[in-house]
């Protein structure tokens, strides 16, 4: 099995304008995703949600600035790490990830003991 990161990018405005009862639907979509990964023969090895991009700090060359370093309508809002049989299986799992306000990016994780990238 190989390990992959499913990076969730969405428009933060989607959540800023969501009515309070909408949050329950988001949580349920993520619960369904985690069940779906297992049902499709994968496993979740980690993950997390990020605070809003307005709380981000960028550090370049020792200089700290407020906010993200790029202007974008979509921001990195959360991630899962999953184990999958191969790339095709990882794509199948990534398609299950809830990203109603945007999309996901799939990347294989690098094992540092394997040497250079």
N, C-alpha and C positions, 0 to 999 in steps of 0.2 A: 504494500500500500504506500502511496505517496501522500504528502501533506500539501495542501493548497490553502491560500487565503482568498476569501470572498470578501471584497471590499465594497461597501455600500455607499454610493454617492447619490445624494438627493438634494432637491432644492429646499433649503431651510425654511423658506416661506410656506412650504406645504405644511409644516408642523406649527409655524407661528400663527397660521390662520385656521388651524384645525379646531373644531369645537371640542370641549372637554370629553364628550362621550366618544369622540373619534379615537382617543388614545387606547381605549380598550380594544378596538378593532386592530390597531397596530400591534399591540401585545399578542393578540390572538394569532395574527398572521405570522409572527415570529415563532410562536409555539407550534403552529402547523408546519413551519419550515423545519424546525428541529425534529419533529416526528417524521417528516417526509425524507429527511436525510437518512435516518435509520431504516425506514421502509425501503429505500432505494439502495441499501447495502453499504452506506457510508457511515462515518461517525464524526461527531463534532468534537474537536480537541481544544477549543477555546473560542473566545469572542468577547465582544463588548460594545457598548454604545458610547459615543463621545459627547461631551458637553457641546453647546452651540459654538459655531465658528467665531462668534463675537468674543469668546473667551480664549481664543488661540493666541499664542505668542510665536513669533518667528525669530530664530537665532541664526545669524549669518556672520561669520568672521568675528564672533564674540559680541556682536551688537544685537540687542534684544529690541524688537519692535512689536507693537500690538497688532493683532490680526493675522490672517493668513497671508502668504506671500504672493498669491495670485488672485486676480479678480475672476470670479466664475459664478454662474447661476447655480451650479451644483457644488456641494461640499462633501468631503469625506465625513460621514456621520457614524459609521460603525463597521464592524467586521466579524467574520467567523473564520476559524481555521477548521478545516475538515480533512479527514483521511479518505482517499478515493483510490480505486484500483489503478486508474490511469487517467490521462487527460480527458478522454471522452466521458468517463464516469464523473470527473470533476465538473465538466461542463453541464452534464445532466443535473448535478446537485446545485450548481450555481443558478441554473434557470428557475429553481424552486425559491430562491431567496427573495423575500419581500422588499421591493424598492419602488413603491407606488409613485413616489415623487421624483424618480430618476432611474438609475440603473446600477449594475454591479460590474466590478472588474475582477477577473480571476487571475491569480498568479501562483505559480508553484513556489513553495518555500525552499530555501537553500539550506542544506545541511553543511555547516561550517567545517565539519570533520572531513567532508568530501574534497576540500581544497577550494581553488578559485571558482568564481561563478562561471 
